[in-house]
Amino acid sequence: MAATLANAGVNPVTGEVVVPRHVVAPELTVMSTCGMYDYAGEWLYRVGMPAKSGVSGPVAAALPGQMGLAAHSPRLDTRGNS
């Protein structure tokens, strides 16, 4: 999904439009501002990529036009991020 968001909503493997283009920019904005909970501002300052973490351990980040990445670690920090 991270790679799809980085690719303007087009799955880079199948070429299928998964997320409409007009939805991608607002989604990345939300990821930038609150996707890492209380750490969102510092994450964006240090890493520079919109990202979303989940309480079960995943982190997905997208650098528009460049790449998407994801990692999973069930251990959470004090802010609720992997």
PDB file with SEQRES, HELIX, SHEET and CRYST1 records, atoms N, CA, C and O in Angstrom:
SEQRES   1 A   82  MET ALA ALA THR LEU ALA ASN ALA GLY VAL ASN PRO VAL          
SEQRES   2 A   82  THR GLY GLU VAL VAL VAL PRO ARG HIS VAL VAL ALA PRO          
SEQRES   3 A   82  GLU LEU THR VAL MET SER THR CYS GLY MET TYR ASP TYR          
SEQRES   4 A   82  ALA GLY GLU TRP LEU TYR ARG VAL GLY MET PRO ALA LYS          
SEQRES   5 A   82  SER GLY VAL SER GLY PRO VAL ALA ALA ALA LEU PRO GLY          
SEQRES   6 A   82  GLN MET GLY LEU ALA ALA HIS SER PRO ARG LEU ASP THR          
SEQRES   7 A   82  ARG GLY ASN SER                                              
HELIX    1 AA1 ALA A    2  ALA A    6  1                                   5    
HELIX    2 AA2 ARG A   21  CYS A   34  1                                  14    
HELIX    3 AA3 TYR A   37  TYR A   39  5                                   3    
HELIX    4 AA4 ALA A   40  ARG A   46  1                                   7    
SHEET    1 AA1 3 ALA A  51  SER A  53  0                                        
SHEET    2 AA1 3 PRO A  58  LEU A  63 -1                                        
SHEET    3 AA1 3 MET A  67  HIS A  72 -1                                        
CRYST1    1.000    1.000    1.000  90.00  90.00  90.00 P 1           1          
ATOM      1  N   MET A   1       0.819  -1.184   0.000  1.00  0.00           N  
ATOM      2  CA  MET A   1       0.000   0.000   0.000  1.00  0.00           C  
ATOM      3  C   MET A   1       0.866   1.252   0.000  1.00  0.00           C  
ATOM      4  O   MET A   1       0.539   2.237  -0.662  1.00  0.00           O  
ATOM      5  N   ALA A   2       1.972   1.215   0.743  1.00  0.00           N  
ATOM      6  CA  ALA A   2       2.860   2.380   0.787  1.00  0.00           C  
ATOM      7  C   ALA A   2       3.398   2.700  -0.604  1.00  0.00           C  
ATOM      8  O   ALA A   2       3.456   3.864  -0.999  1.00  0.00           O  
ATOM      9  N   ALA A   3       3.786   1.677  -1.336  1.00  0.00           N  
ATOM     10  CA  ALA A   3       4.293   1.888  -2.701  1.00  0.00           C  
ATOM     11  C   ALA A   3       3.189   2.418  -3.610  1.00  0.00           C  
ATOM     12  O   ALA A   3       3.452   3.235  -4.493  1.00  0.00           O  
ATOM     13  N   THR A   4       1.976   1.968  -3.405  1.00  0.00           N  
ATOM     14  CA  THR A   4       0.846   2.454  -4.206  1.00  0.00           C  
ATOM     15  C   THR A   4       0.584   3.935  -3.933  1.00  0.00           C  
ATOM     16  O   THR A   4       0.354   4.703  -4.867  1.00  0.00           O  
ATOM     17  N   LEU A   5       0.615   4.339  -2.669  1.00  0.00           N  
ATOM     18  CA  LEU A   5       0.433   5.754  -2.345  1.00  0.00           C  
ATOM     19  C   LEU A   5       1.582   6.589  -2.916  1.00  0.00           C  
ATOM     20  O   LEU A   5       1.356   7.692  -3.414  1.00  0.00           O  
ATOM     21  N   ALA A   6       2.798   6.077  -2.847  1.00  0.00           N  
ATOM     22  CA  ALA A   6       3.950   6.790  -3.404  1.00  0.00           C  
ATOM     23  C   ALA A   6       3.850   6.918  -4.922  1.00  0.00           C  
ATOM     24  O   ALA A   6       4.431   7.826  -5.517  1.00  0.00           O  
ATOM     25  N   ASN A   7       3.107   6.000  -5.541  1.00  0.00           N  
ATOM     26  CA  ASN A   7       2.954   5.965  -6.997  1.00  0.00           C  
ATOM     27  C   ASN A   7       1.618   6.584  -7.430  1.00  0.00           C  
ATOM     28  O   ASN A   7       1.020   6.149  -8.414  1.00  0.00           O  
ATOM     29  N   ALA A   8       1.162   7.579  -6.705  1.00  0.00           N  
ATOM     30  CA  ALA A   8      -0.058   8.334  -7.037  1.00  0.00           C  
ATOM     31  C   ALA A   8      -1.303   7.461  -7.110  1.00  0.00           C  
ATOM     32  O   ALA A   8      -2.210   7.744  -7.892  1.00  0.00           O  
ATOM     33  N   GLY A   9      -1.357   6.397  -6.302  1.00  0.00           N  
ATOM     34  CA  GLY A   9      -2.532   5.548  -6.238  1.00  0.00           C  
ATOM     35  C   GLY A   9      -2.537   4.368  -7.187  1.00  0.00           C  
ATOM     36  O   GLY A   9      -3.489   3.588  -7.206  1.00  0.00           O  
ATOM     37  N   VAL A  10      -1.469   4.231  -7.984  1.00  0.00           N  
ATOM     38  CA  VAL A  10      -1.368   3.130  -8.947  1.00  0.00           C  
ATOM     39  C   VAL A  10      -0.478   2.046  -8.362  1.00  0.00           C  
ATOM     40  O   VAL A  10       0.662   2.311  -7.980  1.00  0.00           O  
ATOM     41  N   ASN A  11      -1.004   0.815  -8.290  1.00  0.00           N  
ATOM     42  CA  ASN A  11      -0.199  -0.301  -7.809  1.00  0.00           C  
ATOM     43  C   ASN A  11       0.995  -0.473  -8.746  1.00  0.00           C  
ATOM     44  O   ASN A  11       0.799  -0.687  -9.942  1.00  0.00           O  
ATOM     45  N   PRO A  12       2.235  -0.387  -8.232  1.00  0.00           N  
ATOM     46  CA  PRO A  12       3.403  -0.455  -9.096  1.00  0.00           C  
ATOM     47  C   PRO A  12       3.641  -1.831  -9.725  1.00  0.00           C  
ATOM     48  O   PRO A  12       4.380  -1.939 -10.703  1.00  0.00           O  
ATOM     49  N   VAL A  13       3.038  -2.860  -9.187  1.00  0.00           N  
ATOM     50  CA  VAL A  13       3.215  -4.212  -9.735  1.00  0.00           C  
ATOM     51  C   VAL A  13       2.182  -4.511 -10.816  1.00  0.00           C  
ATOM     52  O   VAL A  13       2.521  -5.008 -11.890  1.00  0.00           O  
ATOM     53  N   THR A  14       0.917  -4.204 -10.525  1.00  0.00           N  
ATOM     54  CA  THR A  14      -0.159  -4.562 -11.457  1.00  0.00           C  
ATOM     55  C   THR A  14      -0.536  -3.434 -12.412  1.00  0.00           C  
ATOM     56  O   THR A  14      -1.137  -3.682 -13.458  1.00  0.00           O  
ATOM     57  N   GLY A  15      -0.187  -2.196 -12.061  1.00  0.00           N  
ATOM     58  CA  GLY A  15      -0.588  -1.048 -12.868  1.00  0.00           C  
ATOM     59  C   GLY A  15      -2.030  -0.630 -12.652  1.00  0.00           C  
ATOM     60  O   GLY A  15      -2.527   0.273 -13.325  1.00  0.00           O  
ATOM     61  N   GLU A  16      -2.701  -1.283 -11.715  1.00  0.00           N  
ATOM     62  CA  GLU A  16      -4.109  -0.988 -11.432  1.00  0.00           C  
ATOM     63  C   GLU A  16      -4.231   0.243 -10.538  1.00  0.00           C  
ATOM     64  O   GLU A  16      -3.464   0.404  -9.589  1.00  0.00           O  
ATOM     65  N   VAL A  17      -5.192   1.109 -10.843  1.00  0.00           N  
ATOM     66  CA  VAL A  17      -5.480   2.255  -9.978  1.00  0.00           C  
ATOM     67  C   VAL A  17      -6.240   1.726  -8.765  1.00  0.00           C  
ATOM     68  O   VAL A  17      -7.373   1.259  -8.887  1.00  0.00           O  
ATOM     69  N   VAL A  18      -5.618   1.801  -7.613  1.00  0.00           N  
ATOM     70  CA  VAL A  18      -6.202   1.285  -6.385  1.00  0.00           C  
ATOM     71  C   VAL A  18      -6.815   2.412  -5.556  1.00  0.00           C  
ATOM     72  O   VAL A  18      -7.862   2.237  -4.932  1.00  0.00           O  
ATOM     73  N   VAL A  19      -6.161   3.555  -5.556  1.00  0.00           N  
ATOM     74  CA  VAL A  19      -6.637   4.725  -4.835  1.00  0.00           C  
ATOM     75  C   VAL A  19      -6.772   5.849  -5.859  1.00  0.00           C  
ATOM     76  O   VAL A  19      -5.811   6.152  -6.566  1.00  0.00           O  
ATOM     77  N   PRO A  20      -7.943   6.472  -5.952  1.00  0.00           N  
ATOM     78  CA  PRO A  20      -8.095   7.576  -6.909  1.00  0.00           C  
ATOM     79  C   PRO A  20      -7.064   8.677  -6.634  1.00  0.00           C  
ATOM     80  O   PRO A  20      -6.775   9.001  -5.482  1.00  0.00           O  
ATOM     81  N   ARG A  21      -6.529   9.232  -7.687  1.00  0.00           N  
ATOM     82  CA  ARG A  21      -5.475  10.243  -7.578  1.00  0.00           C  
ATOM     83  C   ARG A  21      -5.880  11.405  -6.661  1.00  0.00           C  
ATOM     84  O   ARG A  21      -5.052  11.910  -5.902  1.00  0.00           O  
ATOM     85  N   HIS A  22      -7.142  11.828  -6.727  1.00  0.00           N  
ATOM     86  CA  HIS A  22      -7.575  12.960  -5.910  1.00  0.00           C  
ATOM     87  C   HIS A  22      -7.638  12.635  -4.415  1.00  0.00           C  
ATOM     88  O   HIS A  22      -7.798  13.538  -3.593  1.00  0.00           O  
ATOM     89  N   VAL A  23      -7.516  11.366  -4.060  1.00  0.00           N  
ATOM     90  CA  VAL A  23      -7.549  10.949  -2.660  1.00  0.00           C  
ATOM     91  C   VAL A  23      -6.125  10.843  -2.091  1.00  0.00           C  
ATOM     92  O   VAL A  23      -5.932  10.974  -0.882  1.00  0.00           O  
ATOM     93  N   VAL A  24      -5.143  10.610  -2.947  1.00  0.00           N  
ATOM     94  CA  VAL A  24      -3.776  10.350  -2.485  1.00  0.00           C  
ATOM     95  C   VAL A  24      -3.186  11.535  -1.714  1.00  0.00           C  
ATOM     96  O   VAL A  24      -2.663  11.343  -0.616  1.00  0.00           O  
ATOM     97  N   ALA A  25      -3.256  12.738  -2.253  1.00  0.00           N  
ATOM     98  CA  ALA A  25      -2.654  13.898  -1.577  1.00  0.00           C  
ATOM     99  C   ALA A  25      -3.267  14.143  -0.195  1.00  0.00           C  
ATOM    100  O   ALA A  25      -2.520  14.342   0.763  1.00  0.00           O  
ATOM    101  N   PRO A  26      -4.604  14.137  -0.054  1.00  0.00           N  
ATOM    102  CA  PRO A  26      -5.161  14.308   1.292  1.00  0.00           C  
ATOM    103  C   PRO A  26      -4.760  13.174   2.243  1.00  0.00           C  
ATOM    104  O   PRO A  26      -4.530  13.408   3.430  1.00  0.00           O  
ATOM    105  N   GLU A  27      -4.679  11.969   1.728  1.00  0.00           N  
ATOM    106  CA  GLU A  27      -4.273  10.828   2.567  1.00  0.00           C  
ATOM    107  C   GLU A  27      -2.851  11.017   3.083  1.00  0.00           C  
ATOM    108  O   GLU A  27      -2.583  10.801   4.265  1.00  0.00           O  
ATOM    109  N   LEU A  28      -1.941  11.419   2.199  1.00  0.00           N  
ATOM    110  CA  LEU A  28      -0.554  11.642   2.619  1.00  0.00           C  
ATOM    111  C   LEU A  28      -0.461  12.819   3.591  1.00  0.00           C  
ATOM    112  O   LEU A  28       0.400  12.828   4.471  1.00  0.00           O  
ATOM    113  N   THR A  29      -1.326  13.791   3.441  1.00  0.00           N  
ATOM    114  CA  THR A  29      -1.356  14.914   4.371  1.00  0.00           C  
ATOM    115  C   THR A  29      -1.771  14.449   5.766  1.00  0.00           C  
ATOM    116  O   THR A  29      -1.165  14.837   6.764  1.00  0.00           O  
ATOM    117  N   VAL A  30      -2.799  13.624   5.825  1.00  0.00           N  
ATOM    118  CA  VAL A  30      -3.240  13.083   7.118  1.00  0.00           C  
ATOM    119  C   VAL A  30      -2.139  12.226   7.728  1.00  0.00           C  
ATOM    120  O   VAL A  30      -1.888  12.305   8.931  1.00  0.00           O  
ATOM    121  N   MET A  31      -1.481  11.411   6.912  1.00  0.00           N  
ATOM    122  CA  MET A  31      -0.372  10.601   7.415  1.00  0.00           C  
ATOM    123  C   MET A  31       0.731  11.505   7.970  1.00  0.00           C  
ATOM    124  O   MET A  31       1.337  11.180   8.991  1.00  0.00           O  
ATOM    125  N   SER A  32       0.993  12.617   7.320  1.00  0.00           N  
ATOM    126  CA  SER A  32       2.048  13.537   7.761  1.00  0.00           C  
ATOM    127  C   SER A  32       1.714  14.199   9.090  1.00  0.00           C  
ATOM    128  O   SER A  32       2.589  14.385   9.935  1.00  0.00           O  
ATOM    129  N   THR A  33       0.458  14.549   9.268  1.00  0.00           N  
ATOM    130  CA  THR A  33       0.086  15.326  10.445  1.00  0.00           C  
ATOM    131  C   THR A  33      -0.292  14.503  11.665  1.00  0.00           C  
ATOM    132  O   THR A  33      -0.147  14.977  12.792  1.00  0.00           O  
ATOM    133  N   CYS A  34      -0.778  13.271  11.467  1.00  0.00           N  
ATOM    134  CA  CYS A  34      -1.188  12.500  12.643  1.00  0.00           C  
ATOM    135  C   CYS A  34      -0.982  10.999  12.506  1.00  0.00           C  
ATOM    136  O   CYS A  34      -1.420  10.241  13.371  1.00  0.00           O  
ATOM    137  N   GLY A  35      -0.334  10.556  11.452  1.00  0.00           N  
ATOM    138  CA  GLY A  35      -0.158   9.120  11.228  1.00  0.00           C  
ATOM    139  C   GLY A  35       0.736   8.415  12.229  1.00  0.00           C  
ATOM    140  O   GLY A  35       0.657   7.198  12.392  1.00  0.00           O  
ATOM    141  N   MET A  36       1.593   9.184  12.904  1.00  0.00           N  
ATOM    142  CA  MET A  36       2.479   8.595  13.913  1.00  0.00           C  
ATOM    143  C   MET A  36       2.093   9.073  15.315  1.00  0.00           C  
ATOM    144  O   MET A  36       2.933   9.172  16.210  1.00  0.00           O  
ATOM    145  N   TYR A  37       0.808   9.364  15.479  1.00  0.00           N  
ATOM    146  CA  TYR A  37       0.253   9.797  16.769  1.00  0.00           C  
ATOM    147  C   TYR A  37       1.009  11.018  17.308  1.00  0.00           C  
ATOM    148  O   TYR A  37       1.214  11.976  16.563  1.00  0.00           O  
ATOM    149  N   ASP A  38       1.424  11.011  18.567  1.00  0.00           N  
ATOM    150  CA  ASP A  38       2.091  12.170  19.168  1.00  0.00           C  
ATOM    151  C   ASP A  38       3.499  12.398  18.616  1.00  0.00           C  
ATOM    152  O   ASP A  38       4.112  13.428  18.898  1.00  0.00           O  
ATOM    153  N   TYR A  39       4.006  11.468  17.850  1.00  0.00           N  
ATOM    154  CA  TYR A  39       5.361  11.561  17.298  1.00  0.00           C  
ATOM    155  C   TYR A  39       5.349  12.079  15.859  1.00  0.00           C  
ATOM    156  O   TYR A  39       6.404  12.171  15.232  1.00  0.00           O  
ATOM    157  N   ALA A  40       4.178  12.415  15.330  1.00  0.00           N  
ATOM    158  CA  ALA A  40       4.051  12.778  13.914  1.00  0.00           C  
ATOM    159  C   ALA A  40       4.967  13.926  13.506  1.00  0.00           C  
ATOM    160  O   ALA A  40       5.645  13.824  12.483  1.00  0.00           O  
ATOM    161  N   GLY A  41       5.008  14.991  14.255  1.00  0.00           N  
ATOM    162  CA  GLY A  41       5.845  16.133  13.902  1.00  0.00           C  
ATOM    163  C   GLY A  41       7.315  15.800  13.921  1.00  0.00           C  
ATOM    164  O   GLY A  41       8.047  16.147  12.994  1.00  0.00           O  
ATOM    165  N   GLU A  42       7.756  15.128  14.970  1.00  0.00           N  
ATOM    166  CA  GLU A  42       9.169  14.762  15.057  1.00  0.00           C  
ATOM    167  C   GLU A  42       9.541  13.751  13.977  1.00  0.00           C  
ATOM    168  O   GLU A  42      10.625  13.836  13.400  1.00  0.00           O  
ATOM    169  N   TRP A  43       8.654  12.794  13.696  1.00  0.00           N  
ATOM    170  CA  TRP A  43       8.895  11.818  12.631  1.00  0.00           C  
ATOM    171  C   TRP A  43       9.103  12.534  11.298  1.00  0.00           C  
ATOM    172  O   TRP A  43      10.060  12.253  10.576  1.00  0.00           O  
ATOM    173  N   LEU A  44       8.205  13.454  10.979  1.00  0.00           N  
ATOM    174  CA  LEU A  44       8.303  14.161   9.710  1.00  0.00           C  
ATOM    175  C   LEU A  44       9.577  14.999   9.657  1.00  0.00           C  
ATOM    176  O   LEU A  44      10.213  15.086   8.606  1.00  0.00           O  
ATOM    177  N   TYR A  45       9.951  15.605  10.754  1.00  0.00           N  
ATOM    178  CA  TYR A  45      11.190  16.395  10.806  1.00  0.00           C  
ATOM    179  C   TYR A  45      12.416  15.506  10.624  1.00  0.00           C  
ATOM    180  O   TYR A  45      13.325  15.853   9.870  1.00  0.00           O  
ATOM    181  N   ARG A  46      12.449  14.365  11.307  1.00  0.00           N  
ATOM    182  CA  ARG A  46      13.631  13.483  11.262  1.00  0.00           C  
ATOM    183  C   ARG A  46      13.688  12.626  10.005  1.00  0.00           C  
ATOM    184  O   ARG A  46      14.755  12.465   9.411  1.00  0.00           O  
ATOM    185  N   VAL A  47      12.552  12.075   9.596  1.00  0.00           N  
ATOM    186  CA  VAL A  47      12.527  11.112   8.495  1.00  0.00           C  
ATOM    187  C   VAL A  47      12.094  11.772   7.187  1.00  0.00           C  
ATOM    188  O   VAL A  47      12.618  11.448   6.122  1.00  0.00           O  
ATOM    189  N   GLY A  48      11.144  12.691   7.269  1.00  0.00           N  
ATOM    190  CA  GLY A  48      10.719  13.422   6.082  1.00  0.00           C  
ATOM    191  C   GLY A  48       9.764  12.684   5.165  1.00  0.00           C  
ATOM    192  O   GLY A  48       9.610  13.054   4.001  1.00  0.00           O  
ATOM    193  N   MET A  49       9.118  11.639   5.678  1.00  0.00           N  
ATOM    194  CA  MET A  49       8.180  10.861   4.873  1.00  0.00           C  
ATOM    195  C   MET A  49       6.847  10.748   5.599  1.00  0.00           C  
ATOM    196  O   MET A  49       6.829  10.457   6.794  1.00  0.00           O  
ATOM    197  N   PRO A  50       5.721  10.973   4.904  1.00  0.00           N  
ATOM    198  CA  PRO A  50       4.433  10.692   5.526  1.00  0.00           C  
ATOM    199  C   PRO A  50       4.381   9.214   5.922  1.00  0.00           C  
ATOM    200  O   PRO A  50       4.788   8.351   5.144  1.00  0.00           O  
ATOM    201  N   ALA A  51       3.887   8.922   7.115  1.00  0.00           N  
ATOM    202  CA  ALA A  51       3.855   7.538   7.588  1.00  0.00           C  
ATOM    203  C   ALA A  51       2.635   7.290   8.455  1.00  0.00           C  
ATOM    204  O   ALA A  51       2.007   8.221   8.959  1.00  0.00           O  
ATOM    205  N   LYS A  52       2.314   6.018   8.616  1.00  0.00           N  
ATOM    206  CA  LYS A  52       1.215   5.593   9.485  1.00  0.00           C  
ATOM    207  C   LYS A  52       1.676   4.383  10.259  1.00  0.00           C  
ATOM    208  O   LYS A  52       2.185   3.421   9.684  1.00  0.00           O  
ATOM    209  N   SER A  53       1.497   4.435  11.565  1.00  0.00           N  
ATOM    210  CA  SER A  53       1.784   3.260  12.380  1.00  0.00           C  
ATOM    211  C   SER A  53       0.465   2.691  12.885  1.00  0.00           C  
ATOM    212  O   SER A  53      -0.561   3.372  12.892  1.00  0.00           O  
ATOM    213  N   GLY A  54       0.507   1.450  13.302  1.00  0.00           N  
ATOM    214  CA  GLY A  54      -0.673   0.798  13.847  1.00  0.00           C  
ATOM    215  C   GLY A  54      -0.335   0.151  15.169  1.00  0.00           C  
ATOM    216  O   GLY A  54       0.816  -0.221  15.397  1.00  0.00           O  
ATOM    217  N   VAL A  55      -1.310   0.008  16.042  1.00  0.00           N  
ATOM    218  CA  VAL A  55      -1.045  -0.510  17.380  1.00  0.00           C  
ATOM    219  C   VAL A  55      -0.620  -1.982  17.383  1.00  0.00           C  
ATOM    220  O   VAL A  55      -0.128  -2.467  18.401  1.00  0.00           O  
ATOM    221  N   SER A  56      -0.795  -2.695  16.284  1.00  0.00           N  
ATOM    222  CA  SER A  56      -0.339  -4.082  16.236  1.00  0.00           C  
ATOM    223  C   SER A  56       1.097  -4.192  15.737  1.00  0.00           C  
ATOM    224  O   SER A  56       1.635  -5.296  15.648  1.00  0.00           O  
ATOM    225  N   GLY A  57       1.734  -3.049  15.408  1.00  0.00           N  
ATOM    226  CA  GLY A  57       3.144  -3.067  15.067  1.00  0.00           C  
ATOM    227  C   GLY A  57       3.576  -2.623  13.689  1.00  0.00           C  
ATOM    228  O   GLY A  57       4.779  -2.459  13.481  1.00  0.00           O  
ATOM    229  N   PRO A  58       2.683  -2.413  12.720  1.00  0.00           N  
ATOM    230  CA  PRO A  58       3.168  -2.021  11.402  1.00  0.00           C  
ATOM    231  C   PRO A  58       3.486  -0.521  11.306  1.00  0.00           C  
ATOM    232  O   PRO A  58       2.908   0.301  12.018  1.00  0.00           O  
ATOM    233  N   VAL A  59       4.406  -0.197  10.420  1.00  0.00           N  
ATOM    234  CA  VAL A  59       4.672   1.182  10.031  1.00  0.00           C  
ATOM    235  C   VAL A  59       4.773   1.183   8.511  1.00  0.00           C  
ATOM    236  O   VAL A  59       5.518   0.389   7.937  1.00  0.00           O  
ATOM    237  N   ALA A  60       4.038   2.061   7.864  1.00  0.00           N  
ATOM    238  CA  ALA A  60       4.107   2.218   6.410  1.00  0.00           C  
ATOM    239  C   ALA A  60       4.415   3.681   6.123  1.00  0.00           C  
ATOM    240  O   ALA A  60       3.823   4.582   6.718  1.00  0.00           O  
ATOM    241  N   ALA A  61       5.348   3.904   5.206  1.00  0.00           N  
ATOM    242  CA  ALA A  61       5.740   5.268   4.846  1.00  0.00           C  
ATOM    243  C   ALA A  61       5.805   5.374   3.332  1.00  0.00           C  
ATOM    244  O   ALA A  61       6.124   4.404   2.645  1.00  0.00           O  
ATOM    245  N   ALA A  62       5.500   6.556   2.818  1.00  0.00           N  
ATOM    246  CA  ALA A  62       5.497   6.775   1.371  1.00  0.00           C  
ATOM    247  C   ALA A  62       6.228   8.070   1.046  1.00  0.00           C  
ATOM    248  O   ALA A  62       5.949   9.114   1.635  1.00  0.00           O  
ATOM    249  N   LEU A  63       7.149   7.998   0.121  1.00  0.00           N  
ATOM    250  CA  LEU A  63       7.830   9.179  -0.397  1.00  0.00           C  
ATOM    251  C   LEU A  63       7.314   9.378  -1.813  1.00  0.00           C  
ATOM    252  O   LEU A  63       7.751   8.685  -2.732  1.00  0.00           O  
ATOM    253  N   PRO A  64       6.382  10.322  -2.006  1.00  0.00           N  
ATOM    254  CA  PRO A  64       5.705  10.477  -3.294  1.00  0.00           C  
ATOM    255  C   PRO A  64       6.670  10.555  -4.479  1.00  0.00           C  
ATOM    256  O   PRO A  64       7.639  11.314  -4.483  1.00  0.00           O  
ATOM    257  N   GLY A  65       6.357   9.738  -5.476  1.00  0.00           N  
ATOM    258  CA  GLY A  65       7.146   9.701  -6.695  1.00  0.00           C  
ATOM    259  C   GLY A  65       8.456   8.950  -6.567  1.00  0.00           C  
ATOM    260  O   GLY A  65       9.201   8.834  -7.541  1.00  0.00           O  
ATOM    261  N   GLN A  66       8.750   8.435  -5.374  1.00  0.00           N  
ATOM    262  CA  GLN A  66      10.030   7.769  -5.142  1.00  0.00           C  
ATOM    263  C   GLN A  66       9.884   6.320  -4.681  1.00  0.00           C  
ATOM    264  O   GLN A  66      10.310   5.395  -5.372  1.00  0.00           O  
ATOM    265  N   MET A  67       9.273   6.130  -3.497  1.00  0.00           N  
ATOM    266  CA  MET A  67       9.198   4.778  -2.939  1.00  0.00           C  
ATOM    267  C   MET A  67       8.195   4.697  -1.804  1.00  0.00           C  
ATOM    268  O   MET A  67       7.778   5.712  -1.245  1.00  0.00           O  
ATOM    269  N   GLY A  68       7.821   3.490  -1.479  1.00  0.00           N  
ATOM    270  CA  GLY A  68       7.017   3.199  -0.306  1.00  0.00           C  
ATOM    271  C   GLY A  68       7.726   2.099   0.454  1.00  0.00           C  
ATOM    272  O   GLY A  68       8.375   1.247  -0.151  1.00  0.00           O  
ATOM    273  N   LEU A  69       7.611   2.106   1.763  1.00  0.00           N  
ATOM    274  CA  LEU A  69       8.232   1.045   2.553  1.00  0.00           C  
ATOM    275  C   LEU A  69       7.347   0.706   3.729  1.00  0.00           C  
ATOM    276  O   LEU A  69       6.506   1.501   4.149  1.00  0.00           O  
ATOM    277  N   ALA A  70       7.550  -0.478   4.249  1.00  0.00           N  
ATOM    278  CA  ALA A  70       6.784  -0.926   5.406  1.00  0.00           C  
ATOM    279  C   ALA A  70       7.656  -1.821   6.271  1.00  0.00           C  
ATOM    280  O   ALA A  70       8.549  -2.507   5.774  1.00  0.00           O  
ATOM    281  N   ALA A  71       7.389  -1.807   7.554  1.00  0.00           N  
ATOM    282  CA  ALA A  71       8.095  -2.654   8.513  1.00  0.00           C  
ATOM    283  C   ALA A  71       7.090  -3.078   9.578  1.00  0.00           C  
ATOM    284  O   ALA A  71       6.041  -2.456   9.747  1.00  0.00           O  
ATOM    285  N   HIS A  72       7.430  -4.147  10.292  1.00  0.00           N  
ATOM    286  CA  HIS A  72       6.545  -4.618  11.351  1.00  0.00           C  
ATOM    287  C   HIS A  72       7.366  -4.991  12.573  1.00  0.00           C  
ATOM    288  O   HIS A  72       8.338  -5.741  12.484  1.00  0.00           O  
ATOM    289  N   SER A  73       6.961  -4.459  13.703  1.00  0.00           N  
ATOM    290  CA  SER A  73       7.563  -4.803  14.983  1.00  0.00           C  
ATOM    291  C   SER A  73       6.473  -4.668  16.031  1.00  0.00           C  
ATOM    292  O   SER A  73       5.977  -3.564  16.258  1.00  0.00           O  
ATOM    293  N   PRO A  74       6.094  -5.746  16.666  1.00  0.00           N  
ATOM    294  CA  PRO A  74       5.003  -5.662  17.640  1.00  0.00           C  
ATOM    295  C   PRO A  74       5.334  -4.865  18.901  1.00  0.00           C  
ATOM    296  O   PRO A  74       4.427  -4.508  19.653  1.00  0.00           O  
ATOM    297  N   ARG A  75       6.609  -4.581  19.146  1.00  0.00           N  
ATOM    298  CA  ARG A  75       6.960  -3.783  20.322  1.00  0.00           C  
ATOM    299  C   ARG A  75       6.647  -2.320  20.044  1.00  0.00           C  
ATOM    300  O   ARG A  75       7.015  -1.786  18.998  1.00  0.00           O  
ATOM    301  N   LEU A  76       5.971  -1.681  20.977  1.00  0.00           N  
ATOM    302  CA  LEU A  76       5.574  -0.283  20.832  1.00  0.00           C  
ATOM    303  C   LEU A  76       6.331   0.598  21.798  1.00  0.00           C  
ATOM    304  O   LEU A  76       6.687   0.169  22.896  1.00  0.00           O  
ATOM    305  N   ASP A  77       6.581   1.852  21.384  1.00  0.00           N  
ATOM    306  CA  ASP A  77       7.205   2.806  22.282  1.00  0.00           C  
ATOM    307  C   ASP A  77       6.135   3.486  23.148  1.00  0.00           C  
ATOM    308  O   ASP A  77       4.958   3.133  23.079  1.00  0.00           O  
ATOM    309  N   THR A  78       6.543   4.440  23.945  1.00  0.00           N  
ATOM    310  CA  THR A  78       5.602   5.106  24.855  1.00  0.00           C  
ATOM    311  C   THR A  78       4.548   5.924  24.134  1.00  0.00           C  
ATOM    312  O   THR A  78       3.523   6.268  24.724  1.00  0.00           O  
ATOM    313  N   ARG A  79       4.783   6.244  22.856  1.00  0.00           N  
ATOM    314  CA  ARG A  79       3.813   7.012  22.084  1.00  0.00           C  
ATOM    315  C   ARG A  79       2.874   6.108  21.270  1.00  0.00           C  
ATOM    316  O   ARG A  79       1.990   6.607  20.574  1.00  0.00           O  
ATOM    317  N   GLY A  80       3.057   4.797  21.352  1.00  0.00           N  
ATOM    318  CA  GLY A  80       2.198   3.859  20.657  1.00  0.00           C  
ATOM    319  C   GLY A  80       2.654   3.493  19.262  1.00  0.00           C  
ATOM    320  O   GLY A  80       1.885   2.920  18.490  1.00  0.00           O  
ATOM    321  N   ASN A  81       3.913   3.818  18.920  1.00  0.00           N  
ATOM    322  CA  ASN A  81       4.449   3.500  17.596  1.00  0.00           C  
ATOM    323  C   ASN A  81       5.445   2.358  17.676  1.00  0.00           C  
ATOM    324  O   ASN A  81       6.092   2.148  18.702  1.00  0.00           O  
ATOM    325  N   SER A  82       5.556   1.633  16.593  1.00  0.00           N  
ATOM    326  CA  SER A  82       6.547   0.548  16.513  1.00  0.00           C  
ATOM    327  C   SER A  82       7.940   1.127  16.496  1.00  0.00           C  
ATOM    328  O   SER A  82       8.917   0.381  16.432  1.00  0.00           O  
TER     329      SER A  82                                                      
END                                                                             
